[in-house]
Amino acid sequence: MAALVCLVFSLAGGAQAGERASELPVLSVSVLQFGTAHWELDHILHRGLDRENGYRLKLKPVANLPASRLAVTSGSVNGAVADLLWAQSRFQAGTPYLYVPFSSQIGDIVVDESSLIRSVEDLQGKRIGVAGGPDSKGWILLQKVAQRQGIDLEESAKIQFAAPPLLSQALKRGQVDVIVTYWHFAARLRGEGGWRSAFSMADLLTELDLDRNLPVLGYVFSERWAQEHGPLIDGFAASLQQAKAELSNSESPWQRLRPLMGNPEDGIFTALREGFVAGTPAPQTDQRIADLQRLMTLTGADPNNLMPASLFYRSQP
């Protein structure tokens, strides 16, 4: 009888908890099925950090970046991950988005471990593979620094644009000498062994007198929607901070995430984990926001029509 009473109260308590959870506001986010943002968002769900912060997170996995952007621009989800330049382009088009920092990982410049390339100057005369096309932030930054040193890479080097997986293969086959690629593709190469960073992307930011820790990737939400759902955005941002802290301070959550990362081998797994943690953005400040605006100008944005500081989310005290 005592056991039966306990069971009844347990079921009742569970039902009440379920009802309370169902009453929480929902925040929906489009996420690439195999994207790096999925790792921290899945951790939020697993740990219940969304409900702890007063909302329910709903993920909509998509296969590619265009599908993710379409989901947020069409309003089928509240938010998605986008880079700084996309957010700026939408602002210039008259559809502003609130930008919540996600990662400061710009990318990486990878060479064979035995390569003599260790500086921008060493790239002259080399075959350079670039991921993301001519508008890639990493490639633009590299060119800007080269120009400061009196080097025109488009004239002095052979440039090849391609998708990141193809560039990784081209590097392995010796078809290019160096690649400018996304950080997680670089991490996989380094994790395999035999490959290294030629020099740091953060060093390029320093060369351009910019902060080394700029959130070049963020979660974007329609400004109008964000203004109407301020507490929901605050709760999401708080859960992001908690997730990043937990993923930075312990390896155990990563073991659970390993299948979501594609079950990589140990070396690649470690490189991906360390790379993700290294991209944890520092808190937004007036100076970092000013540097983000400068970065947008350097990469071709109209200096007279930049995203204002109010569109860069700052964590609540």
DRENDO-1510 file (C-alpha; in Angstrom, 1 decimal, always signed):
<recs>
REC; n; res; u; v; w
REC; 1; MET; +0.0; +0.0; +0.0 .
REC; 2; ALA; +2.8; +2.4; +0.9 .
REC; 3; ALA; +4.5; +1.6; -2.4 .
REC; 4; LEU; +1.3; +2.3; -4.3 .
REC; 5; VAL; +0.8; +5.7; -2.5 .
REC; 6; CYS; +4.4; +6.7; -3.4 .
REC; 7; LEU; +3.8; +5.7; -7.0 .
REC; 8; VAL; +0.6; +7.7; -7.3 .
REC; 9; PHE; +2.3; +10.8; -5.8 .
REC; 10; SER; +5.3; +10.3; -8.1 .
REC; 11; LEU; +3.1; +10.1; -11.2 .
REC; 12; ALA; +1.2; +13.2; -10.1 .
REC; 13; GLY; +4.4; +15.1; -9.5 .
REC; 14; GLY; +5.7; +14.1; -12.9 .
REC; 15; ALA; +2.5; +15.2; -14.6 .
REC; 16; GLN; +2.6; +18.5; -12.8 .
REC; 17; ALA; +6.2; +19.0; -13.9 .
REC; 18; GLY; +5.2; +18.2; -17.5 .
REC; 19; GLU; +2.4; +20.7; -17.3 .
REC; 20; ARG; +4.7; +23.4; -16.0 .
REC; 21; ALA; +7.2; +22.7; -18.7 .
REC; 22; SER; +4.5; +22.9; -21.4 .
REC; 23; GLU; +3.6; +26.3; -20.2 .
REC; 24; LEU; +7.1; +27.7; -20.8 .
REC; 25; PRO; +7.6; +29.8; -24.0 .
REC; 26; VAL; +9.2; +28.0; -26.9 .
REC; 27; LEU; +12.3; +29.3; -28.7 .
REC; 28; SER; +13.0; +27.5; -32.0 .
REC; 29; VAL; +16.4; +27.4; -33.7 .
REC; 30; SER; +17.4; +26.1; -37.0 .
REC; 31; VAL; +20.6; +24.1; -36.8 .
REC; 32; LEU; +22.9; +22.3; -39.2 .
REC; 33; GLN; +22.5; +18.6; -38.5 .
REC; 34; PHE; +26.3; +18.1; -38.4 .
REC; 35; GLY; +27.2; +21.7; -37.5 .
REC; 36; THR; +29.3; +22.7; -34.4 .
REC; 37; ALA; +26.4; +24.8; -32.9 .
REC; 38; HIS; +24.4; +21.6; -32.6 .
REC; 39; TRP; +26.9; +20.4; -30.0 .
REC; 40; GLU; +26.1; +23.1; -27.5 .
REC; 41; LEU; +22.4; +23.2; -28.3 .
REC; 42; ASP; +22.1; +19.5; -27.7 .
REC; 43; HIS; +24.0; +20.0; -24.4 .
REC; 44; ILE; +21.5; +22.6; -23.4 .
REC; 45; LEU; +18.6; +20.2; -24.0 .
REC; 46; HIS; +20.3; +17.3; -22.3 .
REC; 47; ARG; +21.1; +19.3; -19.2 .
REC; 48; GLY; +17.7; +21.0; -19.1 .
REC; 49; LEU; +19.4; +24.4; -19.2 .
REC; 50; ASP; +16.6; +25.8; -21.3 .
REC; 51; ARG; +13.9; +25.0; -18.7 .
REC; 52; GLU; +16.2; +26.2; -16.0 .
REC; 53; ASN; +16.2; +29.6; -17.7 .
REC; 54; GLY; +12.5; +29.8; -18.3 .
REC; 55; TYR; +11.9; +28.5; -21.8 .
REC; 56; ARG; +11.8; +25.4; -24.0 .
REC; 57; LEU; +14.4; +25.1; -26.8 .
REC; 58; LYS; +13.1; +23.4; -30.0 .
REC; 59; LEU; +15.7; +22.5; -32.6 .
REC; 60; LYS; +15.0; +22.2; -36.3 .
REC; 61; PRO; +17.9; +20.3; -38.0 .
REC; 62; VAL; +18.6; +21.2; -41.6 .
REC; 63; ALA; +21.0; +19.7; -44.1 .
REC; 64; ASN; +22.8; +22.9; -45.3 .
REC; 65; LEU; +23.4; +26.6; -44.6 .
REC; 66; PRO; +20.9; +27.9; -47.3 .
REC; 67; ALA; +18.1; +25.9; -45.7 .
REC; 68; SER; +19.0; +27.3; -42.2 .
REC; 69; ARG; +19.0; +30.9; -43.5 .
REC; 70; LEU; +15.7; +30.3; -45.3 .
REC; 71; ALA; +14.2; +28.9; -42.1 .
REC; 72; VAL; +15.0; +32.1; -40.1 .
REC; 73; THR; +14.2; +34.6; -42.9 .
REC; 74; SER; +10.8; +32.9; -43.6 .
REC; 75; GLY; +9.9; +32.9; -39.9 .
REC; 76; SER; +9.5; +29.1; -39.6 .
REC; 77; VAL; +12.0; +29.3; -36.8 .
REC; 78; ASN; +12.9; +32.1; -34.4 .
REC; 79; GLY; +16.7; +32.0; -34.8 .
REC; 80; ALA; +19.6; +30.4; -36.6 .
REC; 81; VAL; +23.4; +30.6; -36.7 .
REC; 82; ALA; +24.9; +33.0; -39.2 .
REC; 83; ASP; +28.1; +34.9; -39.7 .
REC; 84; LEU; +28.7; +38.5; -39.1 .
REC; 85; LEU; +28.7; +39.4; -42.8 .
REC; 86; TRP; +25.3; +37.8; -43.4 .
REC; 87; ALA; +23.8; +39.7; -40.5 .
REC; 88; GLN; +25.3; +42.9; -41.9 .
REC; 89; SER; +24.0; +42.2; -45.4 .
REC; 90; ARG; +20.5; +41.7; -44.0 .
REC; 91; PHE; +20.7; +45.0; -42.2 .
REC; 92; GLN; +21.7; +46.8; -45.3 .
REC; 93; ALA; +18.8; +45.2; -47.1 .
REC; 94; GLY; +16.4; +46.6; -44.5 .
REC; 95; THR; +15.8; +43.5; -42.4 .
REC; 96; PRO; +17.9; +43.9; -39.2 .
REC; 97; TYR; +18.7; +40.9; -36.9 .
REC; 98; LEU; +19.8; +40.8; -33.3 .
REC; 99; TYR; +23.2; +39.1; -33.1 .
REC; 100; VAL; +23.9; +36.9; -30.1 .
REC; 101; PRO; +27.6; +35.8; -30.0 .
REC; 102; PHE; +28.3; +32.1; -30.7 .
REC; 103; SER; +31.9; +31.7; -31.7 .
REC; 104; SER; +35.1; +33.7; -32.4 .
REC; 105; GLN; +36.5; +31.0; -34.7 .
REC; 106; ILE; +37.3; +32.6; -38.0 .
REC; 107; GLY; +39.1; +29.7; -39.6 .
REC; 108; ASP; +42.6; +28.4; -40.0 .
REC; 109; ILE; +45.6; +28.3; -42.4 .
REC; 110; VAL; +46.9; +24.8; -42.7 .
REC; 111; VAL; +50.1; +23.4; -44.3 .
REC; 112; ASP; +52.0; +20.2; -44.2 .
REC; 113; GLU; +54.0; +19.7; -41.0 .
REC; 114; SER; +57.2; +19.9; -43.0 .
REC; 115; SER; +56.2; +23.1; -44.9 .
REC; 116; LEU; +58.4; +26.2; -44.6 .
REC; 117; ILE; +55.4; +28.5; -44.7 .
REC; 118; ARG; +55.2; +30.3; -41.4 .
REC; 119; SER; +54.2; +33.9; -42.3 .
REC; 120; VAL; +52.1; +35.9; -44.8 .
REC; 121; GLU; +55.3; +36.7; -46.7 .
REC; 122; ASP; +56.0; +33.0; -47.3 .
REC; 123; LEU; +52.7; +32.7; -49.2 .
REC; 124; GLN; +54.2; +34.4; -52.3 .
REC; 125; GLY; +54.5; +32.1; -55.2 .
REC; 126; LYS; +52.5; +29.4; -53.5 .
REC; 127; ARG; +49.3; +27.5; -54.5 .
REC; 128; ILE; +46.6; +28.6; -52.0 .
REC; 129; GLY; +43.3; +26.9; -51.6 .
REC; 130; VAL; +40.5; +29.0; -50.2 .
REC; 131; ALA; +37.2; +27.7; -48.7 .
REC; 132; GLY; +34.1; +29.8; -48.9 .
REC; 133; GLY; +34.9; +31.7; -52.1 .
REC; 134; PRO; +36.3; +35.2; -52.6 .
REC; 135; ASP; +34.1; +36.6; -49.8 .
REC; 136; SER; +35.5; +34.3; -47.1 .
REC; 137; LYS; +36.4; +36.4; -44.0 .
REC; 138; GLY; +39.6; +34.5; -43.5 .
REC; 139; TRP; +40.7; +35.1; -47.1 .
REC; 140; ILE; +39.8; +38.8; -47.0 .
REC; 141; LEU; +41.7; +39.3; -43.7 .
REC; 142; LEU; +44.7; +37.5; -45.2 .
REC; 143; GLN; +44.7; +39.8; -48.2 .
REC; 144; LYS; +44.4; +42.9; -46.0 .
REC; 145; VAL; +47.4; +41.9; -43.9 .
REC; 146; ALA; +49.4; +41.0; -47.1 .
REC; 147; GLN; +48.5; +44.4; -48.6 .
REC; 148; ARG; +49.9; +46.1; -45.4 .
REC; 149; GLN; +53.1; +44.3; -46.1 .
REC; 150; GLY; +53.2; +45.4; -49.8 .
REC; 151; ILE; +52.1; +41.9; -51.1 .
REC; 152; ASP; +49.3; +41.3; -53.6 .
REC; 153; LEU; +48.4; +37.6; -53.1 .
REC; 154; GLU; +46.1; +37.5; -56.1 .
REC; 155; GLU; +49.1; +38.5; -58.3 .
REC; 156; SER; +51.9; +36.7; -56.5 .
REC; 157; ALA; +50.2; +33.4; -55.7 .
REC; 158; LYS; +48.0; +30.9; -57.5 .
REC; 159; ILE; +44.5; +30.9; -55.9 .
REC; 160; GLN; +42.0; +28.1; -56.0 .
REC; 161; PHE; +38.5; +28.3; -54.5 .
REC; 162; ALA; +36.7; +25.1; -53.5 .
REC; 163; ALA; +34.5; +23.5; -50.9 .
REC; 164; PRO; +36.4; +22.6; -47.6 .
REC; 165; PRO; +36.4; +18.8; -48.0 .
REC; 166; LEU; +37.8; +19.1; -51.5 .
REC; 167; LEU; +40.5; +21.5; -50.3 .
REC; 168; SER; +41.5; +19.1; -47.5 .
REC; 169; GLN; +41.9; +16.4; -50.2 .
REC; 170; ALA; +43.8; +18.7; -52.5 .
REC; 171; LEU; +46.3; +19.5; -49.6 .
REC; 172; LYS; +46.8; +15.8; -48.9 .
REC; 173; ARG; +47.5; +15.1; -52.6 .
REC; 174; GLY; +49.9; +18.0; -52.9 .
REC; 175; GLN; +47.8; +19.9; -55.3 .
REC; 176; VAL; +48.0; +23.0; -53.2 .
REC; 177; ASP; +50.6; +24.2; -50.7 .
REC; 178; VAL; +48.3; +25.8; -48.1 .
REC; 179; ILE; +44.6; +26.1; -47.5 .
REC; 180; VAL; +42.6; +28.8; -45.8 .
REC; 181; THR; +39.7; +26.8; -44.4 .
REC; 182; TYR; +37.0; +26.6; -41.8 .
REC; 183; TRP; +38.3; +25.8; -38.3 .
REC; 184; HIS; +36.7; +22.4; -37.9 .
REC; 185; PHE; +38.1; +21.1; -41.2 .
REC; 186; ALA; +41.5; +22.3; -40.0 .
REC; 187; ALA; +41.0; +20.7; -36.7 .
REC; 188; ARG; +40.3; +17.3; -38.4 .
REC; 189; LEU; +43.5; +17.6; -40.4 .
REC; 190; ARG; +45.6; +18.5; -37.4 .
REC; 191; GLY; +43.9; +15.7; -35.4 .
REC; 192; GLU; +44.9; +13.2; -38.1 .
REC; 193; GLY; +48.6; +14.2; -37.7 .
REC; 194; GLY; +51.0; +15.5; -40.3 .
REC; 195; TRP; +49.4; +18.9; -40.6 .
REC; 196; ARG; +49.8; +22.2; -38.7 .
REC; 197; SER; +48.6; +25.8; -38.6 .
REC; 198; ALA; +50.9; +28.0; -40.7 .
REC; 199; PHE; +50.1; +30.9; -38.5 .
REC; 200; SER; +47.1; +32.0; -36.5 .
REC; 201; MET; +44.0; +33.8; -37.8 .
REC; 202; ALA; +44.0; +35.7; -34.5 .
REC; 203; ASP; +47.5; +37.0; -35.5 .
REC; 204; LEU; +45.9; +38.6; -38.6 .
REC; 205; LEU; +43.4; +40.4; -36.4 .
REC; 206; THR; +46.2; +41.7; -34.3 .
REC; 207; GLU; +48.0; +42.9; -37.4 .
REC; 208; LEU; +44.9; +44.9; -38.3 .
REC; 209; ASP; +44.7; +46.4; -34.8 .
REC; 210; LEU; +41.5; +44.4; -33.9 .
REC; 211; ASP; +40.6; +42.4; -30.8 .
REC; 212; ARG; +41.7; +38.8; -31.1 .
REC; 213; ASN; +38.4; +37.5; -29.7 .
REC; 214; LEU; +35.7; +38.8; -31.9 .
REC; 215; PRO; +32.4; +36.8; -32.2 .
REC; 216; VAL; +32.3; +36.4; -36.0 .
REC; 217; LEU; +29.5; +33.8; -35.7 .
REC; 218; GLY; +26.3; +34.4; -33.9 .
REC; 219; TYR; +22.7; +33.3; -33.4 .
REC; 220; VAL; +20.5; +35.7; -35.3 .
REC; 221; PHE; +16.9; +36.7; -34.4 .
REC; 222; SER; +14.7; +39.1; -36.3 .
REC; 223; GLU; +15.0; +42.5; -34.5 .
REC; 224; ARG; +11.2; +42.9; -34.3 .
REC; 225; TRP; +10.7; +39.5; -32.8 .
REC; 226; ALA; +13.6; +39.9; -30.4 .
REC; 227; GLN; +12.2; +43.2; -29.1 .
REC; 228; GLU; +8.9; +41.5; -28.4 .
REC; 229; HIS; +10.6; +38.6; -26.6 .
REC; 230; GLY; +13.4; +40.2; -24.6 .
REC; 231; PRO; +13.2; +37.8; -21.6 .
REC; 232; LEU; +13.2; +34.8; -23.9 .
REC; 233; ILE; +16.4; +36.0; -25.6 .
REC; 234; ASP; +18.0; +36.7; -22.1 .
REC; 235; GLY; +17.1; +33.1; -21.0 .
REC; 236; PHE; +18.6; +31.7; -24.2 .
REC; 237; ALA; +21.8; +33.7; -23.8 .
REC; 238; ALA; +22.1; +32.6; -20.2 .
REC; 239; SER; +21.7; +29.0; -21.1 .
REC; 240; LEU; +24.4; +29.4; -23.8 .
REC; 241; GLN; +26.8; +30.8; -21.2 .
REC; 242; GLN; +26.2; +27.9; -18.9 .
REC; 243; ALA; +26.6; +25.4; -21.7 .
REC; 244; LYS; +29.9; +26.9; -22.9 .
REC; 245; ALA; +31.2; +27.0; -19.3 .
REC; 246; GLU; +30.3; +23.3; -18.8 .
REC; 247; LEU; +31.8; +22.3; -22.1 .
REC; 248; SER; +35.0; +24.2; -21.4 .
REC; 249; ASN; +35.5; +22.9; -17.9 .
REC; 250; SER; +34.9; +19.2; -18.4 .
REC; 251; GLU; +35.6; +16.5; -21.0 .
REC; 252; SER; +32.8; +14.2; -19.8 .
REC; 253; PRO; +29.9; +16.0; -21.7 .
REC; 254; TRP; +31.9; +15.7; -24.9 .
REC; 255; GLN; +31.9; +11.9; -24.6 .
REC; 256; ARG; +28.1; +12.0; -24.8 .
REC; 257; LEU; +28.4; +14.4; -27.8 .
REC; 258; ARG; +30.9; +12.2; -29.6 .
REC; 259; PRO; +28.3; +10.5; -31.9 .
REC; 260; LEU; +26.9; +13.9; -32.9 .
REC; 261; MET; +30.4; +14.8; -33.9 .
REC; 262; GLY; +30.6; +11.8; -36.2 .
REC; 263; ASN; +32.4; +9.5; -33.7 .
REC; 264; PRO; +35.9; +10.8; -34.7 .
REC; 265; GLU; +39.1; +9.1; -33.8 .
REC; 266; ASP; +40.8; +10.3; -30.6 .
REC; 267; GLY; +43.2; +12.8; -32.2 .
REC; 268; ILE; +40.4; +14.4; -34.2 .
REC; 269; PHE; +38.0; +14.3; -31.3 .
REC; 270; THR; +40.5; +16.2; -29.1 .
REC; 271; ALA; +41.3; +18.7; -31.8 .
REC; 272; LEU; +37.6; +19.4; -32.4 .
REC; 273; ARG; +36.8; +19.7; -28.7 .
REC; 274; GLU; +39.8; +22.1; -28.1 .
REC; 275; GLY; +38.9; +24.1; -31.1 .
REC; 276; PHE; +35.3; +24.6; -30.1 .
REC; 277; VAL; +36.3; +25.7; -26.6 .
REC; 278; ALA; +39.0; +28.1; -28.0 .
REC; 279; GLY; +36.2; +29.8; -29.9 .
REC; 280; THR; +34.2; +30.7; -26.8 .
REC; 281; PRO; +33.6; +34.4; -27.2 .
REC; 282; ALA; +34.6; +36.9; -24.6 .
REC; 283; PRO; +31.8; +39.2; -23.2 .
REC; 284; GLN; +30.8; +42.0; -25.6 .
REC; 285; THR; +32.2; +45.4; -24.8 .
REC; 286; ASP; +32.0; +48.8; -26.5 .
REC; 287; GLN; +35.5; +48.2; -28.0 .
REC; 288; ARG; +34.7; +44.7; -29.3 .
REC; 289; ILE; +31.5; +46.0; -30.9 .
REC; 290; ALA; +33.5; +48.9; -32.5 .
REC; 291; ASP; +36.0; +46.3; -33.8 .
REC; 292; LEU; +33.3; +44.1; -35.2 .
REC; 293; GLN; +32.0; +47.2; -37.1 .
REC; 294; ARG; +35.6; +47.9; -38.3 .
REC; 295; LEU; +35.9; +44.3; -39.4 .
REC; 296; MET; +32.7; +44.6; -41.4 .
REC; 297; THR; +34.1; +47.7; -43.1 .
REC; 298; LEU; +37.3; +45.9; -43.9 .
REC; 299; THR; +35.3; +43.1; -45.5 .
REC; 300; GLY; +33.4; +45.4; -47.8 .
REC; 301; ALA; +30.4; +46.8; -45.8 .
REC; 302; ASP; +29.2; +50.3; -46.3 .
REC; 303; PRO; +30.9; +52.3; -43.4 .
REC; 304; ASN; +27.9; +54.7; -43.5 .
REC; 305; ASN; +25.3; +51.9; -43.1 .
REC; 306; LEU; +26.7; +49.5; -40.4 .
REC; 307; MET; +24.7; +47.4; -37.9 .
REC; 308; PRO; +24.4; +49.7; -34.8 .
REC; 309; ALA; +25.6; +48.7; -31.4 .
REC; 310; SER; +22.1; +48.0; -30.3 .
REC; 311; LEU; +21.9; +44.9; -32.6 .
REC; 312; PHE; +24.9; +43.3; -30.8 .
REC; 313; TYR; +23.5; +41.4; -27.8 .
REC; 314; ARG; +25.2; +41.9; -24.5 .
REC; 315; SER; +24.8; +39.4; -21.7 .
REC; 316; GLN; +22.6; +40.6; -18.8 .
REC; 317; PRO; +24.4; +41.1; -15.4 .
</recs>
